[in-house]
Amino acid sequence: MKAKQLLCEHKALTAIGIVAAILLIGVISIFIYTGSHFARGTKVNGIDVSGMKINGLKDKIQDYKLQVTERKIDADTRKESTYEETISGKNIGLKIEDEEPLKEIMKKQGFFTFFTGEKEEYEISHTISYDDTLLAEKAAQLKGLTQTDGTEPIDASISEYKEGKGYEVVEDQPGDILDEEKTVKAVTEAVSGLKDSVNLAKEDCYQKADLTADGETITKTLEDMNRYVSTKITYQFGDETEVLDGSTINKWIKYSANGTAKIRAKKVEAYVLELRRKHDTVFTNRKFKTAYGDTVMVYGGDYGWWMDTEKETAKLTKLIEKGAQKERTPEYRQTAAAYGDQDYGDTYVEVNLTGQHVYVTQKGKVVFDTACVTGNQSKGYSTPAGSYGITYKQRNATLRGENYATPVDYWMPFNGGVGLHDAKWRSRFGGTIYKTSGSHGCVNLPPSAAKTIFSYVETGMPVICYYSTDVVAKKSADHNTATATPKVTKTPEATKTPKATKKPTATPKVTKKPKKTSKPKATKKPKTTKKPKATKKPTVTKKPTATKAPTKAPTAKPTPKATQASAGEQGGQSE
């Protein structure tokens, strides 16, 4: 019984010894295995070597091939497809340069690290190597870099203008021509990490369009162009309205190849010139209803709306660039009393050159009238017909010409050196005095009448000078004043001109239309705080005869001085 028990114990011990031996062998094997294999999760120079022996890494390197995926773009349809090329590790000299650093990694990892996993990445120089020159050569031989029929990328651009929507970005389109520098870099990184493949499109290796949809240039240009066409400028010319908005402005935008845009200055200028052509009234002929009730045609003169096209073009361009939305009055060199055909309004001075009579009308009613004497017809000093504006008014001026210097109490120039003023040296006014004993071109007035008119007129007030018919002239010739004057609210003092008796029945005929000349420059009101010394006497310009209207439109108004009247002045002295 005892022997049997001993036998059993022996067998148990033997079994335990066998198990222990097996475990020992297993542990030894594991230690040997873990000492010759990389732990799970180990990376060397970016290469995942988990569970791999050094020889296994060698084999992997020996058989290594990199699959390069490239794209192809059809130039006509812009349809995209892909194709592959391969770079072999053998062709670029890929190898393990030194095994010792790898062995050191394995020793460091140990038994427990093998099972728990290694989270550290190792960078070892000169361990895995390749020939940089060979790799660059192989990369440069890829089709995307060598093809002669490659498709260029297309730049992003701005769409056509759409009413109510403005502009949009047209996306850039890719091409299939590789960027060599980016390609070599992407391939090198893939080989260094022993990656199986690399997609050059995903690695952004293709040449890009110069202008991309998300680029700063296109983004800013889109913003600028949509701001331009958001502009709405409303011009009001009396009852007529001109609206400038995107439907017109979009045609003025110049989009350049470099992706920028600007407003074409010439287009803005042309628009402003068209506004001027349609709405300016300066230098035009006018139908004018006289104090007699007749309608005459008044030719020429520099009164009326006169737009400053240069300033308005500059201002309008800036407003478009800002995308302004507003009502606007144009920049003017000169303005008139009202818009429309009757731009002289309802307050003005009327000079009947044939009837030799002056009327002052305010708010459509004649408030004052007087006989006058205008330019000497026999000497060619006839007062020019036309529509003008009072340049300024001055007390106690000296009118100067080539051979005279005449002081006057009330001076109201309206056409260069031609103006309204008192003529105290005259004893009679009206009739036909002007034909042989008229002024040098000015409108001579009785002193009291000049004083009264002076109180009515203001700078810019219209002065309408016209010739009526010979019939009106003949009827007026029988008296010292014109006989056909309308009833007025006030008469001049100290004149020898009787009040008007009745309205003439004859309708004045329009005198011959004068030929147009170049437009005069706008005049400016001079300072009147002190009287400057007399300057060189201007020459006297020839005046048209009394039998017809002047053959030329008035020339540019020179800027008058306070103490001096230019050629065509010195009313009433025939000597």
ZIJOJO-V754078 format. One record per residue. N is the residue number from 1. RES is the residue in one small letter. PHI is phi in radians with two decimals (999 if undefined). OMEGA is omega in whole degrees, 0 to 359 (none if undefined). D_FIRST is the distance of its C-alpha to the first C-alpha in Angstrom with 2 decimals. Layout:
n=[N & N]
res=[RES & RES]
phi=[PHI & PHI]
omega=[OMEGA & OMEGA]
d_first=[D_FIRST & D_FIRST]
This chain:
n=[1 & 2 & 3 & 4 & 5 & 6 & 7 & 8 & 9 & 10 & 11 & 12 & 13 & 14 & 15 & 16 & 17 & 18 & 19 & 20 & 21 & 22 & 23 & 24 & 25 & 26 & 27 & 28 & 29 & 30 & 31 & 32 & 33 & 34 & 35 & 36 & 37 & 38 & 39 & 40 & 41 & 42 & 43 & 44 & 45 & 46 & 47 & 48 & 49 & 50 & 51 & 52 & 53 & 54 & 55 & 56 & 57 & 58 & 59 & 60 & 61 & 62 & 63 & 64 & 65 & 66 & 67 & 68 & 69 & 70 & 71 & 72 & 73 & 74 & 75 & 76 & 77 & 78 & 79 & 80 & 81 & 82 & 83 & 84 & 85 & 86 & 87 & 88 & 89 & 90 & 91 & 92 & 93 & 94 & 95 & 96 & 97 & 98 & 99 & 100 & 101 & 102 & 103 & 104 & 105 & 106 & 107 & 108 & 109 & 110 & 111 & 112 & 113 & 114 & 115 & 116 & 117 & 118 & 119 & 120 & 121 & 122 & 123 & 124 & 125 & 126 & 127 & 128 & 129 & 130 & 131 & 132 & 133 & 134 & 135 & 136 & 137 & 138 & 139 & 140 & 141 & 142 & 143 & 144 & 145 & 146 & 147 & 148 & 149 & 150 & 151 & 152 & 153 & 154 & 155 & 156 & 157 & 158 & 159 & 160 & 161 & 162 & 163 & 164 & 165 & 166 & 167 & 168 & 169 & 170 & 171 & 172 & 173 & 174 & 175 & 176 & 177 & 178 & 179 & 180 & 181 & 182 & 183 & 184 & 185 & 186 & 187 & 188 & 189 & 190 & 191 & 192 & 193 & 194 & 195 & 196 & 197 & 198 & 199 & 200 & 201 & 202 & 203 & 204 & 205 & 206 & 207 & 208 & 209 & 210 & 211 & 212 & 213 & 214 & 215 & 216 & 217 & 218 & 219 & 220 & 221 & 222 & 223 & 224 & 225 & 226 & 227 & 228 & 229 & 230 & 231 & 232 & 233 & 234 & 235 & 236 & 237 & 238 & 239 & 240 & 241 & 242 & 243 & 244 & 245 & 246 & 247 & 248 & 249 & 250 & 251 & 252 & 253 & 254 & 255 & 256 & 257 & 258 & 259 & 260 & 261 & 262 & 263 & 264 & 265 & 266 & 267 & 268 & 269 & 270 & 271 & 272 & 273 & 274 & 275 & 276 & 277 & 278 & 279 & 280 & 281 & 282 & 283 & 284 & 285 & 286 & 287 & 288 & 289 & 290 & 291 & 292 & 293 & 294 & 295 & 296 & 297 & 298 & 299 & 300 & 301 & 302 & 303 & 304 & 305 & 306 & 307 & 308 & 309 & 310 & 311 & 312 & 313 & 314 & 315 & 316 & 317 & 318 & 319 & 320 & 321 & 322 & 323 & 324 & 325 & 326 & 327 & 328 & 329 & 330 & 331 & 332 & 333 & 334 & 335 & 336 & 337 & 338 & 339 & 340 & 341 & 342 & 343 & 344 & 345 & 346 & 347 & 348 & 349 & 350 & 351 & 352 & 353 & 354 & 355 & 356 & 357 & 358 & 359 & 360 & 361 & 362 & 363 & 364 & 365 & 366 & 367 & 368 & 369 & 370 & 371 & 372 & 373 & 374 & 375 & 376 & 377 & 378 & 379 & 380 & 381 & 382 & 383 & 384 & 385 & 386 & 387 & 388 & 389 & 390 & 391 & 392 & 393 & 394 & 395 & 396 & 397 & 398 & 399 & 400 & 401 & 402 & 403 & 404 & 405 & 406 & 407 & 408 & 409 & 410 & 411 & 412 & 413 & 414 & 415 & 416 & 417 & 418 & 419 & 420 & 421 & 422 & 423 & 424 & 425 & 426 & 427 & 428 & 429 & 430 & 431 & 432 & 433 & 434 & 435 & 436 & 437 & 438 & 439 & 440 & 441 & 442 & 443 & 444 & 445 & 446 & 447 & 448 & 449 & 450 & 451 & 452 & 453 & 454 & 455 & 456 & 457 & 458 & 459 & 460 & 461 & 462 & 463 & 464 & 465 & 466 & 467 & 468 & 469 & 470 & 471 & 472 & 473 & 474 & 475 & 476 & 477 & 478 & 479 & 480 & 481 & 482 & 483 & 484 & 485 & 486 & 487 & 488 & 489 & 490 & 491 & 492 & 493 & 494 & 495 & 496 & 497 & 498 & 499 & 500 & 501 & 502 & 503 & 504 & 505 & 506 & 507 & 508 & 509 & 510 & 511 & 512 & 513 & 514 & 515 & 516 & 517 & 518 & 519 & 520 & 521 & 522 & 523 & 524 & 525 & 526 & 527 & 528 & 529 & 530 & 531 & 532 & 533 & 534 & 535 & 536 & 537 & 538 & 539 & 540 & 541 & 542 & 543 & 544 & 545 & 546 & 547 & 548 & 549 & 550 & 551 & 552 & 553 & 554 & 555 & 556 & 557 & 558 & 559 & 560 & 561 & 562 & 563 & 564 & 565 & 566 & 567 & 568 & 569 & 570 & 571 & 572 & 573 & 574 & 575]
res=[m & k & a & k & q & l & l & c & e & h & k & a & l & t & a & i & g & i & v & a & a & i & l & l & i & g & v & i & s & i & f & i & y & t & g & s & h & f & a & r & g & t & k & v & n & g & i & d & v & s & g & m & k & i & n & g & l & k & d & k & i & q & d & y & k & l & q & v & t & e & r & k & i & d & a & d & t & r & k & e & s & t & y & e & e & t & i & s & g & k & n & i & g & l & k & i & e & d & e & e & p & l & k & e & i & m & k & k & q & g & f & f & t & f & f & t & g & e & k & e & e & y & e & i & s & h & t & i & s & y & d & d & t & l & l & a & e & k & a & a & q & l & k & g & l & t & q & t & d & g & t & e & p & i & d & a & s & i & s & e & y & k & e & g & k & g & y & e & v & v & e & d & q & p & g & d & i & l & d & e & e & k & t & v & k & a & v & t & e & a & v & s & g & l & k & d & s & v & n & l & a & k & e & d & c & y & q & k & a & d & l & t & a & d & g & e & t & i & t & k & t & l & e & d & m & n & r & y & v & s & t & k & i & t & y & q & f & g & d & e & t & e & v & l & d & g & s & t & i & n & k & w & i & k & y & s & a & n & g & t & a & k & i & r & a & k & k & v & e & a & y & v & l & e & l & r & r & k & h & d & t & v & f & t & n & r & k & f & k & t & a & y & g & d & t & v & m & v & y & g & g & d & y & g & w & w & m & d & t & e & k & e & t & a & k & l & t & k & l & i & e & k & g & a & q & k & e & r & t & p & e & y & r & q & t & a & a & a & y & g & d & q & d & y & g & d & t & y & v & e & v & n & l & t & g & q & h & v & y & v & t & q & k & g & k & v & v & f & d & t & a & c & v & t & g & n & q & s & k & g & y & s & t & p & a & g & s & y & g & i & t & y & k & q & r & n & a & t & l & r & g & e & n & y & a & t & p & v & d & y & w & m & p & f & n & g & g & v & g & l & h & d & a & k & w & r & s & r & f & g & g & t & i & y & k & t & s & g & s & h & g & c & v & n & l & p & p & s & a & a & k & t & i & f & s & y & v & e & t & g & m & p & v & i & c & y & y & s & t & d & v & v & a & k & k & s & a & d & h & n & t & a & t & a & t & p & k & v & t & k & t & p & e & a & t & k & t & p & k & a & t & k & k & p & t & a & t & p & k & v & t & k & k & p & k & k & t & s & k & p & k & a & t & k & k & p & k & t & t & k & k & p & k & a & t & k & k & p & t & v & t & k & k & p & t & a & t & k & a & p & t & k & a & p & t & a & k & p & t & p & k & a & t & q & a & s & a & g & e & q & g & g & q & s & e]
phi=[999 & -1.20 & -1.14 & -1.12 & -1.14 & -1.12 & -1.12 & -1.13 & -1.11 & -1.09 & -1.11 & -1.13 & -1.12 & -1.10 & -1.11 & -1.12 & -1.15 & -1.15 & -1.09 & -1.11 & -1.11 & -1.10 & -1.08 & -1.10 & -1.07 & -1.11 & -1.10 & -1.07 & -1.12 & -1.13 & -1.08 & -1.13 & -1.15 & -1.18 & -1.36 & -2.00 & -2.26 & -1.31 & -1.15 & -1.06 & 1.52 & -1.38 & -2.22 & -2.13 & 0.92 & 1.47 & -1.67 & -1.35 & -1.98 & -0.92 & 1.16 & -1.72 & -1.46 & -1.06 & -1.14 & -1.12 & -1.14 & -1.10 & -1.08 & -1.08 & -1.15 & -1.10 & -1.69 & -1.15 & -2.46 & -1.83 & -1.57 & -1.81 & -1.68 & -2.14 & -2.03 & -2.30 & -1.98 & -1.29 & -1.10 & -1.52 & -1.64 & 1.09 & -1.32 & -1.85 & -2.42 & -2.26 & -2.64 & -2.11 & -2.32 & -2.17 & -2.03 & -1.58 & -1.08 & -1.10 & -1.39 & -2.09 & 1.24 & -1.29 & -2.86 & -1.60 & -1.42 & -2.60 & -1.48 & -1.00 & -1.05 & -1.22 & -1.10 & -1.11 & -1.11 & -1.08 & -1.09 & -1.19 & -1.18 & 1.27 & -1.16 & -1.18 & -1.13 & -1.03 & -1.51 & -1.36 & 1.75 & -1.78 & -1.79 & -1.61 & -1.86 & -1.90 & -2.03 & -2.16 & -1.32 & 1.12 & -1.57 & -1.84 & -2.37 & -2.64 & -1.52 & -1.01 & -1.13 & -1.11 & -1.12 & -1.09 & -1.13 & -1.14 & -1.14 & -1.23 & -1.58 & -1.10 & -1.03 & -1.08 & -1.82 & -1.95 & -1.14 & -1.68 & -1.97 & -1.11 & -1.70 & -1.27 & -1.25 & -1.93 & -1.13 & -1.19 & -2.61 & -1.85 & -1.20 & -1.16 & -1.18 & -2.06 & -0.99 & 1.47 & -2.05 & 1.44 & -2.03 & -2.31 & -1.49 & -1.64 & -1.03 & -1.26 & -2.13 & -1.26 & -2.04 & -2.16 & -1.75 & -1.33 & -1.58 & -1.05 & -1.07 & -1.17 & -1.14 & -1.04 & -1.13 & -1.13 & -1.17 & -1.08 & -1.12 & -1.15 & -1.17 & -1.06 & -1.65 & 0.86 & -1.25 & -1.33 & -2.65 & -2.55 & -1.78 & -1.18 & -1.21 & -1.20 & -1.49 & 1.03 & -1.70 & -1.64 & -1.05 & -1.71 & -1.13 & -1.11 & -2.05 & -1.82 & -1.06 & -1.71 & -1.28 & -1.12 & -1.10 & -1.15 & -1.05 & -1.19 & -1.11 & -1.05 & -1.09 & -1.09 & -1.15 & -1.21 & -1.22 & -1.00 & -1.37 & -1.42 & -1.12 & -2.51 & -1.92 & -1.94 & -1.72 & -2.05 & -1.93 & 1.14 & -1.49 & -1.78 & -2.07 & -2.12 & -1.98 & -1.92 & -2.49 & -1.05 & -1.09 & -1.76 & -1.09 & -1.06 & -1.43 & -1.75 & -1.57 & -1.77 & -1.71 & -1.65 & -1.10 & -1.45 & 1.52 & -1.81 & -2.48 & -2.63 & -1.45 & -1.28 & -1.05 & -1.12 & -1.21 & -1.11 & -1.06 & -1.10 & -1.13 & -1.12 & -1.08 & -1.20 & -1.04 & -1.10 & -1.07 & -1.40 & -2.11 & -1.24 & -2.15 & -1.10 & 1.16 & -1.67 & -1.55 & -2.29 & -1.46 & -2.34 & -1.55 & -1.36 & -1.11 & -1.40 & 1.68 & -1.49 & -1.90 & -2.13 & -1.74 & -1.79 & -1.68 & 1.27 & 1.65 & -1.83 & -1.41 & 2.25 & -1.19 & -2.43 & -1.30 & -1.58 & -1.14 & -1.14 & -1.18 & -1.16 & -1.07 & -1.13 & -1.16 & -1.15 & -1.04 & -1.13 & -1.12 & -1.15 & -1.08 & -1.54 & 1.23 & -1.20 & -2.30 & -2.84 & -1.52 & -2.45 & -1.80 & -1.11 & -1.26 & -2.12 & -1.30 & -2.71 & -1.99 & -2.14 & -1.29 & -2.70 & -1.55 & 1.75 & -1.11 & -1.69 & -1.23 & -1.40 & 1.29 & -2.08 & -2.30 & -2.89 & -1.85 & -2.02 & -2.10 & -1.52 & -1.24 & -1.42 & -1.43 & 0.96 & -2.51 & -2.07 & -2.19 & -1.97 & -1.98 & -2.22 & 0.89 & 1.48 & -2.12 & -1.25 & -1.86 & -2.85 & -2.59 & -2.79 & -1.29 & -2.61 & -2.28 & -1.84 & -1.08 & -1.15 & -1.19 & -1.17 & -1.76 & 1.37 & -1.80 & -0.91 & -1.16 & -1.17 & -1.32 & 2.49 & -1.86 & -2.35 & -2.35 & -1.05 & -1.23 & -3.00 & -2.34 & -2.59 & -1.55 & 0.96 & -1.84 & -1.95 & -1.62 & -2.17 & -2.42 & -1.14 & -2.34 & -2.70 & -2.59 & -2.00 & -1.38 & -2.32 & -1.51 & -2.32 & -2.15 & -2.35 & -1.24 & -2.45 & -2.52 & 1.13 & -1.58 & -1.63 & -2.79 & -1.66 & -2.84 & -1.29 & -2.35 & -1.24 & -1.41 & -1.69 & -1.85 & -2.32 & -2.42 & 1.57 & 1.10 & -1.95 & -0.97 & -1.07 & -1.14 & -2.17 & -2.37 & -1.48 & -1.45 & -1.46 & 2.40 & -1.33 & -1.74 & -1.39 & -2.21 & -1.02 & -0.92 & -1.18 & -1.17 & -1.06 & -1.09 & -1.16 & -1.11 & -0.99 & -1.27 & -1.54 & -1.34 & -2.36 & -0.98 & 1.59 & -1.11 & -1.11 & -2.20 & -1.83 & -1.91 & -2.63 & -1.83 & -1.67 & -1.68 & -1.11 & -1.07 & -1.10 & -1.15 & -1.20 & -1.14 & -1.32 & -1.20 & -1.36 & -2.31 & -1.32 & -2.25 & -1.14 & -1.49 & -1.83 & -2.04 & -1.27 & -1.19 & -2.22 & -1.54 & -2.60 & -2.00 & -1.25 & -1.60 & 0.98 & -2.04 & -1.88 & -1.93 & -1.18 & -1.21 & -1.14 & -1.71 & -2.77 & -1.42 & -1.18 & -1.54 & -1.31 & -1.48 & -1.07 & -1.48 & -1.31 & -1.30 & -1.01 & -1.18 & -1.28 & -1.28 & -1.44 & -2.08 & -1.10 & -1.22 & -1.30 & -1.38 & -1.21 & -1.62 & -2.19 & -1.28 & -1.39 & -1.24 & -2.14 & -1.25 & -2.63 & -1.58 & -1.29 & -1.19 & -1.13 & -1.87 & -1.01 & -1.22 & -1.30 & -1.41 & -1.53 & -1.56 & -1.20 & -1.79 & -1.25 & -1.27 & -1.36 & -1.35 & -2.66 & -1.16 & -1.00 & -1.41 & -2.32 & -1.23 & -1.06 & -1.43 & -1.03 & -1.31 & -1.32 & -1.24 & -1.31 & -1.88 & -1.11 & -1.87 & -2.46 & -1.83 & -1.51 & -0.91 & 1.67 & -1.89 & 1.39 & -1.04 & 1.53 & -1.46 & -1.51 & -1.42]
omega=[178 & 180 & 179 & 180 & 180 & 180 & 180 & 180 & 179 & 180 & 180 & 180 & 179 & 180 & 180 & 180 & 179 & 180 & 180 & 180 & 179 & 180 & 180 & 178 & 180 & 180 & 179 & 180 & 180 & 179 & 179 & 182 & 182 & 179 & 182 & 179 & 178 & 179 & 179 & 178 & 182 & 175 & 178 & 183 & 178 & 181 & 177 & 183 & 182 & 177 & 185 & 173 & 177 & 178 & 177 & 177 & 177 & 180 & 180 & 179 & 182 & 183 & 187 & 174 & 178 & 177 & 182 & 179 & 181 & 180 & 177 & 180 & 175 & 185 & 183 & 185 & 184 & 178 & 185 & 174 & 181 & 173 & 184 & 169 & 185 & 173 & 183 & 177 & 179 & 184 & 180 & 177 & 181 & 182 & 172 & 186 & 185 & 184 & 187 & 178 & 178 & 178 & 179 & 177 & 180 & 180 & 182 & 183 & 177 & 188 & 186 & 180 & 180 & 184 & 181 & 179 & 181 & 180 & 183 & 176 & 185 & 174 & 183 & 179 & 177 & 176 & 173 & 185 & 175 & 181 & 182 & 182 & 180 & 180 & 179 & 179 & 181 & 178 & 181 & 180 & 177 & 186 & 182 & 178 & 185 & 184 & 179 & 181 & 180 & 181 & 181 & 173 & 180 & 181 & 169 & 181 & 179 & 182 & 171 & 180 & 177 & 182 & 178 & 181 & 181 & 184 & 175 & 177 & 171 & 187 & 172 & 181 & 184 & 173 & 180 & 177 & 184 & 170 & 189 & 182 & 179 & 181 & 180 & 180 & 181 & 179 & 180 & 179 & 179 & 179 & 181 & 178 & 182 & 177 & 181 & 185 & 174 & 178 & 186 & 177 & 180 & 178 & 176 & 185 & 184 & 178 & 182 & 173 & 178 & 180 & 179 & 185 & 180 & 181 & 182 & 183 & 182 & 180 & 180 & 181 & 178 & 179 & 180 & 185 & 178 & 176 & 180 & 186 & 175 & 181 & 173 & 180 & 180 & 175 & 178 & 177 & 184 & 179 & 182 & 181 & 175 & 180 & 177 & 180 & 186 & 181 & 177 & 186 & 182 & 179 & 181 & 185 & 177 & 179 & 185 & 181 & 180 & 175 & 179 & 181 & 177 & 179 & 177 & 183 & 182 & 179 & 178 & 180 & 180 & 178 & 180 & 178 & 178 & 175 & 180 & 181 & 184 & 191 & 176 & 179 & 181 & 179 & 181 & 175 & 185 & 167 & 186 & 177 & 186 & 177 & 179 & 183 & 179 & 176 & 179 & 175 & 179 & 185 & 170 & 185 & 185 & 177 & 173 & 178 & 182 & 185 & 174 & 187 & 181 & 180 & 181 & 177 & 180 & 181 & 182 & 178 & 179 & 179 & 179 & 180 & 179 & 183 & 185 & 174 & 186 & 171 & 186 & 168 & 183 & 171 & 182 & 167 & 186 & 180 & 178 & 184 & 184 & 173 & 178 & 183 & 180 & 185 & 179 & 175 & 182 & 178 & 187 & 174 & 181 & 180 & 177 & 185 & 178 & 180 & 178 & 182 & 179 & 178 & 172 & 181 & 176 & 180 & 175 & 181 & 177 & 182 & 180 & 174 & 181 & 172 & 181 & 171 & 181 & 189 & 181 & 183 & 184 & 181 & 179 & 181 & 184 & 178 & 183 & 172 & 178 & 178 & 184 & 175 & 177 & 182 & 175 & 173 & 187 & 172 & 171 & 178 & 174 & 181 & 186 & 174 & 183 & 185 & 178 & 173 & 188 & 177 & 176 & 181 & 184 & 186 & 184 & 182 & 178 & 181 & 183 & 179 & 178 & 181 & 176 & 175 & 178 & 178 & 185 & 178 & 180 & 176 & 181 & 178 & 178 & 180 & 182 & 181 & 185 & 186 & 182 & 184 & 181 & 183 & 174 & 179 & 181 & 176 & 180 & 183 & 170 & 184 & 182 & 179 & 178 & 179 & 181 & 180 & 178 & 181 & 181 & 190 & 174 & 178 & 179 & 181 & 183 & 173 & 183 & 180 & 182 & 174 & 177 & 184 & 175 & 180 & 178 & 181 & 182 & 178 & 181 & 186 & 181 & 182 & 177 & 178 & 176 & 185 & 185 & 178 & 181 & 179 & 182 & 183 & 183 & 179 & 181 & 177 & 170 & 173 & 179 & 182 & 179 & 178 & 180 & 182 & 180 & 180 & 180 & 182 & 184 & 176 & 182 & 175 & 178 & 179 & 183 & 181 & 181 & 176 & 180 & 174 & 181 & 183 & 179 & 176 & 179 & 180 & 178 & 178 & 181 & 175 & 182 & 182 & 174 & 185 & 177 & 178 & 181 & 177 & 182 & 183 & 179 & 179 & 181 & 178 & 182 & 181 & 178 & 181 & 185 & 185 & 179 & 180 & 182 & 183 & 180 & 175 & 182 & 179 & 186 & 178 & 171 & 180 & 183 & 176 & 189 & 185 & 187 & 171 & 181 & 188 & 180 & 182 & 182 & 186 & 163 & 181 & 183 & 181 & none]
d_first=[0.00 & 3.71 & 5.40 & 5.08 & 6.28 & 8.73 & 9.90 & 10.79 & 12.57 & 14.33 & 15.57 & 16.83 & 18.59 & 20.07 & 21.38 & 22.83 & 24.44 & 25.94 & 27.31 & 28.68 & 30.23 & 31.75 & 33.13 & 34.45 & 36.11 & 37.51 & 38.85 & 40.32 & 41.85 & 43.26 & 44.69 & 46.16 & 47.53 & 49.00 & 50.49 & 52.36 & 53.42 & 55.78 & 54.45 & 55.38 & 59.02 & 60.18 & 63.83 & 65.58 & 69.38 & 69.16 & 66.79 & 63.58 & 60.85 & 57.80 & 54.65 & 56.91 & 56.42 & 59.44 & 59.65 & 59.54 & 62.46 & 64.23 & 63.75 & 65.06 & 68.06 & 68.65 & 68.83 & 70.54 & 73.47 & 75.47 & 77.01 & 80.34 & 81.77 & 85.56 & 88.14 & 91.33 & 94.33 & 96.97 & 100.29 & 102.10 & 99.65 & 97.56 & 94.47 & 91.30 & 88.60 & 85.89 & 84.77 & 82.14 & 82.23 & 79.40 & 79.08 & 76.46 & 74.55 & 75.29 & 79.02 & 79.02 & 76.81 & 73.81 & 70.93 & 68.42 & 70.31 & 67.58 & 63.76 & 62.98 & 63.95 & 61.63 & 58.69 & 59.43 & 59.24 & 55.75 & 54.52 & 56.02 & 54.42 & 50.74 & 47.52 & 48.10 & 51.77 & 50.88 & 49.06 & 51.31 & 54.47 & 57.38 & 60.60 & 62.69 & 65.27 & 66.05 & 69.45 & 69.37 & 72.60 & 72.84 & 69.37 & 70.44 & 74.02 & 76.70 & 80.30 & 82.53 & 85.55 & 83.83 & 82.47 & 85.93 & 87.45 & 85.01 & 85.61 & 89.36 & 89.15 & 87.91 & 90.41 & 91.18 & 92.66 & 94.38 & 95.84 & 99.64 & 99.86 & 97.76 & 98.65 & 99.98 & 98.89 & 101.53 & 102.59 & 102.34 & 105.76 & 107.66 & 108.47 & 111.94 & 113.43 & 112.71 & 115.09 & 113.43 & 110.19 & 111.34 & 109.22 & 105.58 & 103.45 & 102.96 & 99.49 & 99.14 & 97.54 & 95.03 & 95.67 & 93.40 & 94.51 & 91.81 & 92.34 & 91.28 & 90.16 & 87.99 & 86.56 & 85.51 & 83.91 & 81.91 & 80.73 & 79.81 & 77.69 & 75.92 & 75.17 & 74.05 & 71.48 & 70.57 & 71.52 & 71.61 & 75.01 & 78.00 & 80.71 & 83.97 & 85.66 & 82.95 & 83.19 & 86.95 & 88.00 & 91.18 & 94.70 & 95.82 & 99.17 & 101.51 & 101.93 & 98.86 & 98.93 & 97.12 & 99.12 & 101.37 & 104.53 & 104.26 & 103.10 & 106.13 & 108.52 & 107.37 & 107.92 & 111.37 & 112.54 & 111.46 & 113.21 & 116.40 & 116.54 & 115.84 & 119.30 & 121.98 & 125.43 & 128.20 & 131.80 & 134.51 & 138.05 & 140.00 & 139.22 & 137.36 & 133.66 & 131.73 & 127.92 & 125.82 & 122.12 & 119.19 & 120.82 & 123.33 & 121.44 & 118.65 & 121.29 & 122.07 & 118.56 & 117.98 & 114.35 & 113.77 & 111.34 & 109.59 & 108.58 & 111.14 & 113.97 & 117.30 & 120.44 & 123.28 & 126.16 & 128.75 & 127.55 & 127.88 & 131.30 & 132.41 & 131.36 & 133.31 & 136.34 & 136.19 & 136.14 & 139.18 & 140.95 & 140.41 & 141.10 & 143.27 & 146.95 & 148.46 & 151.35 & 151.57 & 154.62 & 154.85 & 156.74 & 158.44 & 160.30 & 163.26 & 164.94 & 167.53 & 164.91 & 165.05 & 162.07 & 162.46 & 160.18 & 159.49 & 158.61 & 156.39 & 155.81 & 152.63 & 151.70 & 148.44 & 144.68 & 143.61 & 139.90 & 138.50 & 136.33 & 134.85 & 133.62 & 132.50 & 130.51 & 128.69 & 128.01 & 126.87 & 124.48 & 122.80 & 122.54 & 120.84 & 118.40 & 117.50 & 117.24 & 119.91 & 120.95 & 124.33 & 128.01 & 130.14 & 133.78 & 134.46 & 135.73 & 139.55 & 142.27 & 144.66 & 144.45 & 146.89 & 147.77 & 145.94 & 144.01 & 145.61 & 149.03 & 150.83 & 148.87 & 151.80 & 151.08 & 153.76 & 155.03 & 157.08 & 160.43 & 162.56 & 165.31 & 167.74 & 169.21 & 171.87 & 172.87 & 172.56 & 170.69 & 167.48 & 165.38 & 162.46 & 160.06 & 157.36 & 154.87 & 156.96 & 160.30 & 163.17 & 163.66 & 166.24 & 168.56 & 171.26 & 173.46 & 172.58 & 173.76 & 171.33 & 171.58 & 174.92 & 174.97 & 177.97 & 176.25 & 172.91 & 171.17 & 170.19 & 167.28 & 164.24 & 162.97 & 159.25 & 156.54 & 155.66 & 154.20 & 155.73 & 154.43 & 155.20 & 158.16 & 160.12 & 163.04 & 165.81 & 164.95 & 167.22 & 167.38 & 168.05 & 169.07 & 170.96 & 174.24 & 173.58 & 171.65 & 172.11 & 170.64 & 169.46 & 168.21 & 165.59 & 163.60 & 161.09 & 160.09 & 158.23 & 158.70 & 158.55 & 161.93 & 163.28 & 163.20 & 165.00 & 167.27 & 170.47 & 173.77 & 176.31 & 178.83 & 179.30 & 181.68 & 180.77 & 177.54 & 176.77 & 179.01 & 179.44 & 179.65 & 176.48 & 178.10 & 180.45 & 179.70 & 176.00 & 173.34 & 171.27 & 168.58 & 167.66 & 168.34 & 171.19 & 171.30 & 173.79 & 172.62 & 171.91 & 170.09 & 167.97 & 167.08 & 166.03 & 163.99 & 162.38 & 161.11 & 159.52 & 157.86 & 154.48 & 152.67 & 151.39 & 153.74 & 154.90 & 158.45 & 159.61 & 162.68 & 164.29 & 167.55 & 168.95 & 171.88 & 175.41 & 176.66 & 175.03 & 176.43 & 179.99 & 179.93 & 178.77 & 181.47 & 184.24 & 182.86 & 181.59 & 178.14 & 176.19 & 177.59 & 174.47 & 172.10 & 169.92 & 170.23 & 168.28 & 167.41 & 168.98 & 171.84 & 172.41 & 174.89 & 177.96 & 178.12 & 181.01 & 178.95 & 179.67 & 176.98 & 175.94 & 178.08 & 176.11 & 173.31 & 174.39 & 174.06 & 173.38 & 169.75 & 169.28 & 168.50 & 165.57 & 166.75 & 165.65 & 161.98 & 161.61 & 159.48 & 156.10 & 155.35 & 152.22 & 150.55 & 151.60 & 149.15 & 148.40 & 150.54 & 149.46 & 151.22 & 152.65 & 152.50 & 155.61 & 155.13 & 157.81 & 160.28 & 159.69 & 162.58 & 164.24 & 162.80 & 164.36 & 166.33 & 164.72 & 166.74 & 168.07 & 166.47 & 168.69 & 168.64 & 169.10 & 172.45 & 173.15 & 173.76 & 170.08 & 166.66 & 165.43 & 164.38 & 161.29 & 158.53 & 158.58 & 156.99 & 154.26 & 155.10 & 155.38 & 154.13 & 157.31 & 158.10 & 159.35 & 162.85 & 163.41 & 163.83 & 163.33 & 165.58 & 167.24 & 167.99 & 171.03 & 172.11 & 175.68 & 177.63 & 179.33 & 180.89]
